[in-house]
Amino acid sequence: MALRNQPYLPLYIQDFLTDEKLMECSAESTGVYIRLLCILHKQKEYGVLLLKQNVKQGPSTCLDFACKLAKPMPYDAKTIERSLKELLLNDVIQQDGAKLLQKRMIKDNDISLKRSSAGFKGGKKTQFAKANAKANSESESESEDEDTVKDYNIEELKDYLHTELPELGLDAPLISSMQFDLIDSFVSECEVFKKIENWKTYVDRIKKSDWLMRRATGKRQRKIKLGLSWLCKPESVTKVMAGDFDTVEEKVDPNAYI
């Protein structure tokens, strides 16, 4: 589903609060920016505001954008123009001719569409295979066989991991592009994780480890940060499934790092 059809705006709070480019902007510009994000969220081309030819009036495109935005915003055109210039100057938003855009929103929408149309793995390879399939029935068969190997999508996986291992911090409405790429790379390397049942087996072993789940007490406290980057390492899978963390007293080396 396209993000524009969602009733909420994916806003990465930590990224927003620590955005060095946005921090260079005034409070006035930040207020205009938040309103602009909401408007960009509802555009036909997600994250892009198009300035139509009949709207162009003066020599300044920025002013033309400001006049267009003055209608849905509770600010006058001069205030919006001043803010847009500051946001553009600090590269918080970008302008491409008659388009005003926000790169992060465009990227997030692209990822969302790929998840919907191509399942867990992204989309470029699958979409290319499906295009060729129209001229080659054998290619179509091979592509479909590959797709059926994955019996879940990334949103289902995110919800499962968030429920079973909240320590991973996957509580955002949408998984970030960096987290998506991390999982995608991991599954490509460890193809057994194209099956959700293998994820469940892996997670169950982790949850049974007192050491990994910080249930262990005494001197042997774990030194591993149980995060997504640790979870998506082949070395972690090997150690977990080999039972290296099953018994704190006998099998866990407190000096071992993954």
DOLO-754938 format. One record per residue: residue in one letter; y, z negated, x negated of N, C-alpha, C in turn. Coordinates in steps of 0.05 Angstrom, whole numbers. Example, Ala and Ser with C-alpha at 12.3 -4.5 7.8 and 13.67 -1.06 7.14 Angstrom:
<pts>
type  n.c2  n.c3  n.c1  ca.c2  ca.c3  ca.c1  c.c2  c.c3  c.c1
a  -114  -156  -264  -90  -156  -246  -66  -156  -264
s  -45  -142  -257  -21  -143  -273  1  -157  -258
</pts>
This chain:
<pts>
type  n.c2  n.c3  n.c1  ca.c2  ca.c3  ca.c1  c.c2  c.c3  c.c1
m  -24  0  -17  0  0  0  25  0  -18
a  44  17  -10  69  17  -25  84  -9  -22
l  97  -18  -43  111  -43  -42  133  -44  -22
r  145  -21  -16  167  -20  4  158  -29  31
n  132  -27  37  121  -35  63  114  -64  64
q  117  -78  42  112  -107  42  136  -122  52
p  132  -144  67  155  -159  77  169  -176  57
y  158  -177  32  169  -194  11  175  -177  -13
l  193  -187  -29  201  -174  -54  187  -188  -77
p  170  -174  -93  157  -186  -116  178  -194  -137
l  183  -219  -139  203  -229  -158  190  -248  -177
y  189  -241  -203  177  -258  -223  198  -279  -232
i  195  -303  -220  216  -323  -223  222  -330  -252
q  202  -334  -268  207  -341  -296  221  -319  -311
d  212  -294  -306  225  -271  -318  254  -269  -310
f  259  -274  -284  286  -272  -273  305  -293  -286
l  294  -318  -288  311  -340  -299  316  -337  -329
t  298  -324  -343  300  -322  -372  308  -294  -381
d  315  -277  -363  323  -249  -370  349  -250  -387
e  346  -244  -412  370  -246  -430  392  -227  -422
k  384  -203  -412  404  -183  -404  420  -193  -380
l  406  -205  -361  419  -215  -337  436  -239  -343
m  428  -255  -363  443  -279  -370  470  -272  -382
e  473  -247  -391  499  -238  -402  518  -231  -380
c  508  -229  -356  525  -221  -333  537  -245  -319
s  559  -240  -305  573  -261  -290  557  -269  -265
a  565  -292  -254  553  -301  -229  558  -281  -207
e  581  -269  -207  588  -249  -187  569  -225  -188
s  564  -216  -212  546  -193  -216  517  -201  -209
t  509  -225  -215  482  -234  -208  478  -235  -177
g  499  -243  -163  497  -243  -134  495  -215  -123
v  510  -196  -134  508  -168  -125  480  -157  -132
y  470  -165  -156  444  -155  -165  421  -164  -146
i  422  -189  -137  401  -198  -119  402  -182  -93
r  426  -177  -82  428  -161  -58  418  -132  -63
l  424  -122  -87  416  -95  -94  385  -93  -96
l  372  -114  -106  343  -114  -107  331  -111  -79
c  342  -125  -60  332  -124  -33  336  -95  -21
i  358  -83  -27  363  -56  -18  344  -36  -31
l  340  -39  -58  322  -21  -72  293  -24  -62
h  287  -48  -53  260  -53  -43  253  -37  -18
k  274  -29  -3  269  -14  22  274  16  20
q  279  25  -4  285  54  -8  259  70  -7
k  262  95  2  239  113  4  226  117  -24
e  242  121  -44  233  121  -72  237  93  -82
y  216  77  -84  219  48  -89  233  43  -116
g  254  25  -114  269  18  -137  291  38  -145
v  295  58  -128  315  79  -134  334  83  -111
l  360  81  -116  380  87  -96  392  114  -102
l  389  132  -83  398  160  -87  426  163  -75
l  444  175  -90  471  181  -80  471  209  -70
k  472  213  -44  471  240  -33  497  255  -38
q  495  281  -38  517  298  -45  542  293  -27
n  537  288  -2  560  285  17  574  258  14
v  562  240  -2  574  213  -7  593  214  -31
k  588  233  -49  604  235  -73  633  242  -65
q  652  226  -74  680  230  -67  698  231  -90
g  697  211  -108  716  209  -130  704  217  -156
p  719  214  -178  710  222  -204  690  202  -216
s  689  178  -204  671  157  -215  646  154  -197
t  623  160  -209  598  158  -194  593  128  -188
c  600  111  -206  596  82  -201  611  73  -177
l  636  83  -173  651  76  -150  639  87  -124
d  627  111  -127  614  123  -104  590  106  -95
f  575  96  -115  553  77  -109  563  52  -95
a  586  42  -106  597  18  -95  606  21  -66
c  617  44  -60  626  50  -32  601  52  -14
k  580  63  -24  555  65  -8  543  38  -3
l  544  20  -23  532  -6  -21  550  -26  -6
a  575  -20  -3  594  -38  11  586  -42  40
k  572  -22  52  565  -24  80  543  -45  84
p  520  -45  68  500  -65  73  504  -91  58
m  525  -93  41  530  -117  25  555  -131  36
p  556  -157  33  579  -173  42  601  -174  21
y  605  -152  6  625  -151  -15  642  -126  -12
d  666  -126  -22  682  -102  -21  674  -83  -43
a  682  -58  -41  674  -37  -60  683  -43  -88
k  706  -55  -92  716  -61  -119  699  -82  -132
t  691  -102  -117  674  -124  -128  647  -112  -136
i  636  -95  -119  610  -83  -125  612  -64  -149
e  633  -48  -151  637  -30  -173  639  -46  -199
r  654  -68  -199  657  -84  -223  630  -96  -232
s  614  -104  -212  588  -116  -218  568  -95  -228
l  569  -72  -215  551  -50  -224  556  -42  -253
k  582  -40  -260  589  -33  -288  578  -53  -307
e  580  -79  -300  570  -100  -318  539  -99  -320
l  526  -95  -297  497  -93  -297  487  -69  -312
l  501  -47  -310  494  -23  -325  499  -27  -355
l  521  -39  -361  528  -44  -389  507  -61  -403
n  495  -80  -389  475  -98  -400  447  -88  -395
d  444  -64  -385  418  -51  -381  400  -67  -361
v  412  -82  -343  397  -95  -322  387  -75  -302
i  405  -56  -296  398  -33  -280  405  -8  -296
q  396  15  -287  401  40  -301  411  61  -282
q  425  81  -293  435  103  -277  425  129  -289
d  415  146  -272  405  172  -280  418  193  -262
g  441  203  -269  455  221  -252  463  209  -226
a  452  220  -204  459  210  -177  439  188  -168
k  425  176  -187  406  156  -180  413  129  -194
l  411  108  -179  414  81  -190  387  68  -188
l  376  58  -210  348  49  -210  344  23  -225
q  321  10  -219  312  -14  -232  284  -9  -243
k  281  -7  -269  256  3  -282  233  -15  -275
r  237  -42  -274  214  -60  -269  203  -55  -241
m  220  -51  -221  211  -45  -194  195  -19  -193
i  204  1  -207  190  27  -207  163  24  -219
k  162  9  -241  136  5  -255  117  -11  -238
d  126  -32  -225  109  -49  -207  98  -32  -184
n  115  -15  -172  106  1  -150  85  22  -160
d  89  33  -183  70  52  -194  43  38  -198
i  43  14  -208  18  -1  -212  5  -7  -185
s  21  -15  -166  10  -22  -139  -3  3  -126
l  9  26  -129  -2  50  -118  -28  58  -132
k  -29  54  -158  -53  60  -173  -76  42  -165
r  -70  17  -160  -91  -2  -152  -102  7  -125
s  -85  15  -107  -94  23  -80  -110  48  -81
s  -102  68  -96  -115  94  -96  -137  97  -115
a  -137  81  -137  -158  85  -157  -174  60  -163
g  -170  39  -147  -186  15  -151  -177  -1  -176
f  -195  -16  -187  -189  -35  -208  -179  -23  -234
k  -189  0  -242  -185  10  -269  -158  23  -274
g  -141  26  -255  -116  39  -261  -114  64  -243
g  -115  87  -253  -114  110  -235  -113  136  -249
k  -103  137  -273  -98  163  -286  -125  178  -289
k  -145  165  -300  -170  179  -305  -183  187  -279
t  -183  168  -260  -196  173  -234  -182  196  -219
q  -155  195  -218  -140  215  -204  -144  242  -217
f  -146  243  -243  -150  269  -257  -178  280  -250
a  -198  262  -249  -225  270  -242  -226  281  -213
k  -211  267  -195  -212  276  -167  -198  303  -163
a  -177  308  -180  -164  334  -178  -182  356  -186
n  -197  351  -208  -216  372  -217  -239  375  -198
a  -244  354  -182  -267  355  -165  -265  376  -143
k  -241  384  -136  -237  404  -116  -249  431  -125
a  -249  436  -152  -259  461  -162  -287  458  -174
n  -296  433  -176  -322  428  -189  -336  406  -175
s  -356  412  -158  -370  392  -142  -385  373  -160
e  -394  382  -183  -409  364  -201  -390  343  -212
s  -366  350  -219  -346  331  -229  -340  311  -208
e  -339  320  -183  -334  302  -160  -356  281  -158
s  -380  290  -160  -403  271  -158  -402  250  -180
e  -396  259  -205  -395  241  -227  -373  221  -223
s  -350  230  -214  -327  212  -210  -333  191  -189
e  -345  200  -167  -351  181  -146  -372  160  -155
d  -391  169  -171  -411  150  -181  -398  129  -198
e  -378  137  -215  -364  118  -232  -349  98  -216
d  -335  108  -194  -319  90  -177  -336  69  -163
t  -360  77  -154  -377  59  -139  -388  36  -156
v  -386  38  -183  -395  17  -200  -378  -8  -196
k  -352  -5  -191  -334  -27  -187  -336  -35  -157
d  -345  -60  -152  -348  -68  -124  -326  -88  -115
y  -303  -86  -127  -280  -103  -120  -255  -90  -129
n  -232  -99  -119  -206  -90  -130  -192  -114  -143
i  -171  -108  -157  -158  -128  -173  -145  -151  -157
e  -136  -145  -133  -125  -166  -116  -146  -186  -107
e  -170  -175  -100  -192  -193  -93  -200  -210  -117
l  -200  -198  -141  -207  -214  -165  -186  -235  -171
k  -161  -228  -168  -139  -247  -172  -141  -271  -154
d  -146  -265  -128  -149  -287  -108  -173  -305  -115
y  -195  -292  -123  -219  -308  -131  -213  -326  -155
l  -201  -314  -176  -196  -330  -200  -175  -352  -195
h  -156  -346  -178  -136  -367  -171  -148  -390  -156
t  -167  -384  -138  -181  -405  -123  -199  -421  -140
e  -215  -408  -156  -236  -421  -172  -225  -434  -198
l  -205  -420  -210  -194  -430  -235  -164  -430  -234
p  -152  -449  -219  -123  -450  -217  -109  -455  -243
e  -125  -464  -263  -114  -469  -290  -103  -443  -302
l  -113  -420  -293  -104  -394  -304  -76  -387  -296
g  -65  -400  -275  -38  -395  -267  -34  -369  -252
l  -54  -358  -238  -51  -333  -224  -43  -339  -195
d  -19  -351  -192  -10  -359  -165  13  -342  -155
a  21  -321  -170  42  -303  -161  33  -285  -138
p  51  -275  -121  43  -257  -99  28  -232  -110
l  38  -222  -133  25  -199  -145  20  -205  -174
i  -3  -196  -184  -10  -200  -212  9  -183  -229
s  18  -193  -251  37  -179  -268  24  -155  -281
s  40  -136  -290  29  -112  -303  16  -119  -329
m  26  -139  -343  14  -148  -368  -14  -159  -363
q  -16  -176  -342  -42  -188  -335  -62  -166  -326
f  -52  -147  -310  -68  -125  -301  -80  -109  -325
d  -63  -103  -344  -72  -88  -368  -92  -104  -384
l  -88  -130  -385  -107  -147  -400  -134  -147  -387
i  -136  -150  -361  -161  -150  -347  -174  -122  -348
d  -157  -101  -345  -167  -74  -346  -180  -68  -372
s  -167  -75  -394  -178  -71  -421  -204  -86  -425
f  -205  -111  -415  -229  -127  -417  -253  -115  -402
v  -248  -106  -378  -270  -94  -362  -279  -68  -374
s  -261  -53  -386  -269  -28  -399  -287  -34  -423
e  -282  -56  -437  -298  -63  -460  -324  -77  -452
c  -323  -93  -431  -347  -108  -421  -353  -98  -393
e  -368  -76  -391  -372  -62  -366  -388  -78  -346
v  -402  -99  -354  -417  -115  -335  -398  -129  -316
f  -372  -131  -323  -353  -145  -306  -341  -125  -286
k  -353  -102  -283  -346  -85  -260  -359  -95  -235
k  -377  -114  -238  -390  -127  -215  -378  -155  -211
i  -370  -161  -186  -358  -186  -181  -378  -209  -184
e  -403  -204  -181  -423  -225  -184  -424  -235  -213
n  -419  -217  -232  -419  -225  -260  -394  -242  -266
w  -372  -236  -253  -348  -254  -255  -355  -282  -245
k  -369  -283  -222  -375  -309  -210  -394  -325  -228
t  -413  -311  -240  -431  -325  -259  -416  -337  -282
y  -399  -321  -293  -382  -329  -316  -364  -353  -309
v  -351  -351  -286  -332  -372  -278  -348  -398  -272
d  -371  -395  -259  -388  -419  -253  -395  -434  -278
r  -402  -419  -299  -410  -432  -325  -386  -447  -337
i  -362  -435  -334  -338  -448  -344  -332  -473  -329
k  -335  -472  -302  -329  -495  -285  -348  -519  -290
k  -372  -512  -299  -392  -533  -304  -388  -547  -331
s  -370  -536  -347  -365  -548  -374  -344  -570  -372
d  -352  -594  -377  -333  -616  -377  -312  -612  -398
w  -320  -600  -420  -301  -596  -442  -280  -576  -435
l  -288  -553  -424  -268  -532  -418  -250  -540  -394
m  -261  -556  -376  -246  -564  -352  -231  -590  -357
r  -231  -600  -382  -216  -624  -389  -227  -649  -375
r  -253  -649  -368  -265  -673  -357  -276  -690  -379
a  -278  -679  -403  -289  -695  -426  -268  -715  -435
t  -277  -738  -443  -260  -759  -453  -267  -767  -481
g  -250  -783  -493  -256  -791  -521  -243  -773  -541
k  -254  -772  -565  -242  -757  -587  -245  -727  -584
r  -265  -718  -570  -271  -690  -570  -257  -676  -547
q  -231  -675  -547  -215  -661  -527  -213  -631  -536
r  -214  -613  -516  -213  -585  -523  -186  -576  -534
k  -187  -558  -553  -163  -547  -565  -158  -518  -556
i  -173  -509  -537  -169  -483  -526  -151  -484  -502
k  -132  -466  -499  -116  -464  -475  -131  -446  -456
l  -140  -457  -434  -156  -442  -414  -138  -424  -398
g  -132  -401  -409  -115  -381  -396  -128  -355  -393
l  -115  -336  -381  -126  -309  -376  -133  -295  -402
s  -116  -298  -422  -121  -285  -447  -146  -295  -461
w  -152  -321  -457  -177  -331  -468  -201  -322  -452
l  -198  -322  -425  -219  -315  -407  -228  -286  -412
c  -209  -268  -418  -214  -240  -421  -219  -232  -451
k  -235  -248  -464  -244  -241  -491  -274  -240  -492
p  -286  -219  -504  -315  -217  -506  -327  -241  -520
e  -312  -252  -540  -322  -275  -555  -324  -299  -537
s  -306  -302  -518  -307  -324  -499  -332  -322  -481
v  -337  -297  -472  -360  -293  -455  -386  -300  -470
t  -387  -291  -495  -411  -296  -511  -416  -326  -514
k  -396  -341  -520  -399  -370  -524  -405  -385  -498
v  -391  -377  -476  -396  -390  -451  -424  -385  -441
m  -433  -360  -442  -459  -354  -431  -482  -363  -450
a  -475  -368  -475  -495  -379  -494  -497  -410  -491
g  -480  -421  -474  -481  -450  -470  -467  -467  -491
d  -450  -454  -506  -436  -469  -528  -419  -492  -517
f  -410  -490  -492  -393  -510  -481  -406  -527  -460
d  -433  -523  -456  -446  -537  -434  -447  -568  -438
t  -453  -576  -463  -455  -605  -468  -436  -613  -489
v  -416  -628  -482  -395  -636  -501  -407  -651  -525
e  -425  -670  -520  -434  -687  -542  -450  -672  -563
e  -466  -651  -554  -484  -639  -573  -475  -611  -582
k  -463  -596  -565  -460  -567  -571  -431  -559  -578
v  -412  -574  -571  -384  -566  -575  -373  -575  -601
d  -364  -556  -617  -351  -563  -642  -321  -565  -636
p  -310  -589  -638  -281  -593  -630  -262  -578  -648
n  -272  -568  -671  -255  -553  -689  -258  -522  -685
a  -274  -515  -665  -279  -486  -661  -257  -475  -643
y  -246  -452  -650  -226  -439  -635  -236  -411  -627
i  -227  -403  -604  -233  -375  -596  -208  -359  -595
</pts>
